Amino acid sequence: MRPDWADEQIWADFLANRRKKGLTNTATAFRKFLADIDRLTDAAWPPGRLLEAITARGWGALYPSIKDDDDEQRSGRRPQRVGRNDRSDDAHGPSIGAALDWLNDSGPH
């Protein structure tokens, strides 16, 4: 059932990922996988590249975020993660820490 665009070793590794995760390799699963590949394929992301990227991550299926994750890695960017104490005073008002200081000191001095 290996697609003609799939490298033999990468396809074998992908199927091994699926088995390791307890996912089935049925005709229905294969059709769904091919539909997902078809939906996400474009000039920058041909099917073989998509398969290689998901296999290298140990995934057993294709998720749309694969393109975003790989583009961030290639550009050296990291996704911005903001914790509740990481908010800047300019953009979101006082931080939680500043608000607690204000409450503990009975207001600003």
N, C-alpha and C positions, 0 to 999 in steps of 0.2 A: 504493500500500500504506500510505499515511499513516493512522494511527489517527484517529478523529474527535476525540479529546481532545487531539491534538498540534497546537500552533500551526504554521502552514505554514512560517514562517521558521526556527523552532527545529528542526523536523523536517529541513529542507533542510540546516541546519548540522550536525545530528547525522550525517546520511548522508555529508556532506563529511568529518567527522571520521573516520568508518569508512574511507572511500576513502583518505584521507591515511595511515592506519595500515596499509593493505593488507588490511583486513577485507572480507569479501564481504557483499553485500546480497541474499542469496538468501532464498527462502521459508523455508528451515529456520532461518536466522539470525533472520529476522523472528519466527517462532514462538517461538524461544528467548527473544528479547528481550521479547516480550509476556508470556511466562510469568514472566520475571524481574520485570517491572513489576508484574504481578498479585500476585506473592508479596510484594513490598515495599510495595505501596500500602496506606495506612491514612488515617484522617481528617486527620492532619497532613501527610501526604505523598501527595496525589493524583497520578495518573499524569503530568499536565502539569508539576507541580513537579519530579518525579523527572527527567523528560526535560530540563527546563531546567537543572537542577543538573549533570547529567552532561555536557550539551553545553557549558555554560559552562566546565567544567574540561578540555574537549578530549578527553573519554573517548569510546571507541567502543563501550562496553558498560556495563552496570549492575553495580555492586558494592555489597554490603550496607553497607559502611562509609560510603557517601554520606550516610546520615542522621547518623551520629556526627560526621563531618567538618563538615557544615553546622551542626549544633547547637552545636559548639564555636565556630565562627566567629561565630554569632549571639549567643552568650552572652559572647563575649570571652575564653573559656577557651582555653588551649592544652593540647594533650596533654602529660602529664608524661613527660619523658624522663630517665632516670637513667643516667648513665655509671658506669663502674666506680669512678671517683674521687669521685663525687657522693654516695656513701652517708653518711648521718649516723652518728656514733658511737653515738648512743642506740639507733637502730633496728636496726643491723646489726653492732655491734661496731666495732672500730677500722677506720678507712679504710685503704686500701692504702698511702697515703703515711705514715700513722702507723705502720703495721706495718714499712715499710721503714726509717723513722727508728729504730724500736726495734731492728731487726736490725743496722743500721749502727752504732749506739751500744752494742751488746752488752747491750741490755735497757734497761728504764726506769731513770731516775735517782731 
